[in-house]
Amino acid sequence: MSLFKFRALDNQGMPQNGTLEATDQVAAVAALHKRGLLLLQIEAAGRPLLRNPRGQLKGTALVSFTQQLATLLGAGQPLERSLTLLLKQPGPAQVRALIERIRDHVKAGKPLSAALEHEGDSFSPLYLSMVRAGEAGGALESTLRQLSDYLERSERLRGEVINALIYPAFLVVGVLGSLALLLAYVVPQFVPIFQDLGVPIPLITEVILALGEFLGSYGLVVLAGLIVSGGCWAVRLRNPAFREQYDRRLLGIRVIGPLLQRVEAARLTRTLGTLLNNGVALLQALVIARHVCTNRALRAQVGHATESVKGGGTLASAFGSQPLLPELALQMIDVGEQAGELDSMLLKVADIFDVEAKRGIDRLLAALVPSLTVVMAVLVAVIMLAIMLPLMSLTSNI
């Protein structure tokens, strides 16, 4: 008998860590599955067996791997040969090593889901559950295609948001840096000049000069204070209770809240719909989808919904008790449950809110850039006006 350490999720989505004695790792995995646990990681005590953090497939690499594997399977290639063909594709050596390990497990007679599970955190519970469901239903190729579509949509939305935020981020950093330079180094140079001239100094100039002298003397202290405050805020956000309250308030903000609701609704419903469409049970799908939610308040609500559904309640009533999702999503979920087409209705909800979220993000970013430009231009103009007013007063007295 050997001792194994494991990390898994129970039916409520709560993490379960512990040790287990078994003859080998296959027997250990089977024993954990019999307990109803969703395995995330397992390793022999003292020596990792099923987890290798090197060469993880993330982002576009995971999308490409899933698409190519689905294409090869759809072309009639056996799974082992498909993985062998993927090894011949150019790519990082670590990723090729990961695919080779998967191929070796498959070659040894293990199903693809077990081979992927051996790589630990390289593949998410969502990915593993869908592959396992595809194998059970004899539709691995179509399941991988749906999975690749899901991953591609998620990656595309993430990429669009990041690309759209690049210019505003550079704009804010550049202008704030210019303002700090003006206030900390340029404005203090005018203090002795104005004192020697003996001209009346307007209130706005006195304020700007005082602010410039303060930043010139204590700028590093202010910067250190901001860094410390940011660190303290990050520590507070690690508190689960505080983070849940913060995320709940975030959903109530007038402009940002509805947009975040649409993004979270699209991600949650697409995950649930994709899992249900591939034969995963609703309770298991809720456990997996709970970890897809980035908003902790919504994640807690999914946990409560799991308990409600387990007790015989409907999904719509469970989410409607403390509505954090948009009303349209709740209505469509209710209709889908009554018609017995919850999976397809969830995917329709995801399509709707994907479009609305993208439209909202585009509008917000389209308004953000000119708004930042105007605000920064006004700040620069105020500083320049504060410097120019005493000089204009001097020239008028000559």
N, C-alpha and C positions, 0 to 999 in steps of 0.2 A: 504494500500500500504506500502511496505517495501523498504528500500534503500539498494542496493547491490553495492559493489565495485568489479570491474573485471579487469583482465589482459588477453589480447588476441592479435592475429596477424591478420592484414588485408590481402587483396589479394596480396599486394606487399611484405609481410613478415615483415612489420614494426610493432613494438609493439604499442598497443593501451591500455591505462589505463584510467579508468574513473568510473563513478557511474551511476546507473540505478535504476529507480523505477519500481517495479513489485509487483504482489500480493504474489508470493512465488518464491522460487529459480528455480522451473521448468519453470515458465513463463519467468523469467529473462534469463535463458539459451536459451529458444526458441526465445526470442526477439533478442538476440545477434547473433544467427544462421541466423535469417532472414536478419541481416545486412551484412552477408557474412564474419563474423569474426570467426577465429579459436580460441576457448576458451581454455585458459591455466589455469586460476584460477578465482574463483568467491567466494565471501564471503559476508555475511551480514555486514553492516557498524557497527563496534564495536564488532562483535562476529563472528569468522570464522565458516562457515557452510560446505564448500565444500573442505576444505584443512586441512589435518592432516599430518604434517611432520614426525610423529612418525611411525616407522615400514614400511618405504618405501622399495619397492622391487627394488633392484639394482643388476646389474651384474649377477652372476650365479643364484641367487635367482629368478630373473625375468625370466631367461631362463627356470629354472625348473618349475616355476608356469605355464608358457605358454605351455610347452611340456606336462605337466600332464593334464592340462585342455583340450588340443587338443586330447590327448589320450582318456580321459573319454568321450568327446563328440563323438569321432569316434567309441567308443564302444556302442553307442546308449543311453548314459545316458542324461537325461535332464540337462539343464544348472544349475538349482538350486541344484539338487542332486549332480552334479559334484563338485560344490563349497563346498557343505556340506562334500563330501568325502575328498576334499583337506584340510578341517579343521581338519580332523582326522590324517593328516600326522604330524610327529614330526617337530618342528621348533620353532623359537623365538616367544614369546608371542605377541610381537608387530606386527609381520607379520601375525600371526593368527588372531589378532584383525582386521587388514586391510582386510583380506579375508572375515572375518565375516561381516564387514560393506558392502562389495561388495555383498555378498550373501543376506543380508537383503534388499538392494536396488532392487536386481533382484526379490526377493520374493515379493516385493511390486508392481511388475509389470513393472519395468523399464528395458529397454534393457541393455545389458552388457556394451555397449559404454558409456551410461549415468552413469551407476554405477561406471565405471572406472574414468570418468570425475569428479565425486564427490570427488575423492582423490587428486585433484589438480596436483602437480608436481610429484606425484608418477609414473605417466605414461606419456611418451613423446607424443608430437603431432603426431609423426609417428605411434606410437602404437595405439593411439585413432583413427586415420584416417583409419588404416587398419582394425581394429575391426568394425568400423562403415560401411566400404565398404563391409566387409564380411557379416554383418547382412543384408545389403540392397540386396546383391546378393544371400542370402540364403546359403552361403558357409562358415559359421563361423569356422567350424572345419578345413577345408583346409587352410583357411586364417591364423588361429593360428599356423598351422604347418609351413607354409611359414615364419611367423613372428618368430617362435622359431628358425628356421634354420638361419634366418638373424641375430638374436641376438646371437646365438651360434657362428657363424662365426666371428662376431665383437669381442665377448668376447675372443674367442680363439686367434685371432690375437693380441689383447691387452695383453693377458697373455703370449704369446710367446715372445713378445718384452720385457716385464718386466722381465721375467725369464732370457732372454739372456743378459739383461743389469745388472743383479745383480753382476756377477763376475767382469766385467770391473769397475763397480762403487766401489766395495770393493778394487779392485786393485789400482785405482787412489787415493782413500782416504788413503789407507794404505801407499802407496809409498810417496805421498805428505806429509803425516804426518811424515814419517821417514826423508825425506829431510829437513822439517822444524826443526825437532829435531836436526839433524846434524848441520845445519847452525846456529841455534839460541843458542844451548847449548854446543855442542861438539867442533865445530871449534873455538869459542872464547877461549877455554881452551888452545889452542896451541899458541895464540898470545904472551903471556909473555915468553913461552918456546923458541920460535924462536928469540925473542928479546935478551934473555940472551945468546943464543948460538952464536950470531953474525955471522951466516952464510948468504951468499947471498940468497935472497928470490926470486924465479921466479915470473914472472908477473902473471901467472895463480893462484899462491898461494896468492899473494897480493889481487887479485880480490876476491877470495873466502873468504879470511880473512875479507876484508872490507865488503863483503856481509853478512858474519856471524855476525860481530860486529853491522852492521846496523839492522839486524833482531833481534839481542839480545836486542838492545836498543829501537827499534821502532816497534817491531813485533806486539804488540797490536794495535798500531796506524794504521799499514798497514791493519790488520784484520778489524778494525773498518771502515777504508776507503773502503775496498772491500764490506763490508756489506752495507754501505751507497750508494756506486755506484750501487750495485745490486738493492737496494730499488728504487733509482732514475730511473734505467732502467725499472723496473717493472711499475713504475708510467707512464713513457713515453709510454710503450706498451699498457696502458689503453686508450690512445688517439686513436680514431678510424682511423683518417687519417694517423698518423704515423704507426700504426699497419698494415694497409693495404699496405703501401709502404714497410715496413719491410718484410711482408710475400711475397710480390711480388719479392723482391730481393732474398729472401730465395729460391724461386722456380728456380732462375737463377744460383744458385751455382752449380758448375760442377758435383760433385758427389752426394751431398745431394739432389739437386733440382729434378733430374729425379726420385729418389726414393720417395720423397714426392709427386710428381705428380702422381705416380702410386698408392700410398696409398689413396690419395684424390680421384682419379678417380674411384678406386674400391668402396670406400664408397659412393660416389655420385651416380654412375650409379646403384649400387645395391639398394640403397634407391629408386631412381626414378623407376627402373624396377619393384621392388616389389610393389610399390604403383600403378603403371599403370596396372600391372598384376591383381590387385585386384579391378579394376574398379574406382580408384581415377582419377579425371580429371587431365590433364597435368599441368594446371596452379596451381591447388591446390597442386599437387605433387611437383612442383618447389618451392612453398612457404615453404613446409615442409622440402624438401631436402636442402634448403638454410641454415637451422639451423644445419644440420648435418655436414657441412663443417667446419673444424677447422681452415683452412687457410682463413684469412679475405679477401685476394685478390680474391680468388676463390668464396667466399661467395658473394662479390660484383658483380662478373661476373654472378653468378646465378641470382641475382636480376635484372641485365640488360637483361639477357636472358628471364626472366619472362615478362618484358616489351616488348621485341621484339616479343615473341610468342603471347602476347596479341594483338599486332598490326598486326598479320598475318604472321610473319616470321617463318622460320623453326628453330628447336632447334640446328641443326648442324651449320647453318649460324650464329646464335646468339652466340654460343660458339667459332666459328672460327674467329669472328671479332677481338678478343684479345686472341689468343690461350694460355691458361694456362693448358689445358689438353693435354695429349700425342696425337700426330697426328693420331695414330691408333684408338684411341677412337673417334675422330671426324669423321673419315672415316666410322667407323662402325655405328655410330649414323645416319650419312647421309644415309647409305644403309638401315638401319632399318626404317627410315621415308619414303623412297621411296617405300619400299616393304610393308608398312603398318604393320610392326611387330616391332615397336619401343621397346615395353616392353621386348620381348624375346631377342632382340639384346642388350639392355642395360644390361640384366642379363649375357649374354655371355661376354660382355666387362668387367663386374665385375669379372667373373670367371678368365678371362685372366690376369687382372691386380692384382687380389688376389695372383695368383701363382707367377707373376713377382715380386710383392712387397715382398712376403715372401722370394723368392730367393735372391733378392737384400739385404734384411735385414740380411739374414744368411751370405751372403758374406761379408757385411760390418762388422758385428760382428766378423766373423772369422778372418778378417784382423785387427780388432781393438785390440784384446787382445795381439797378439804377437807384434804389433806396440807399444802399451803402455809399454809392458815389455821391449822392446829394448830401448825405449826413457828413461824410468826410470833407467834402468841399466847403460846407458851412463852417466846420471846425477850423479848417485852414484859413478861411476868410476872416473869422473872428480873431484869430491870432495875428494875422497881418494887419487887420484894422486896429487892433490894440497897439501895435508898434507904430503904425503910420499916423494915428491921431495926434500924439505929441509933436511929431515932426511937422505935421500940417499946421498945428497951432504956432510953432516957432516961426515958420515961414510967413504966416499971416501977421505976426508982430514985427517983422523986419521992415 
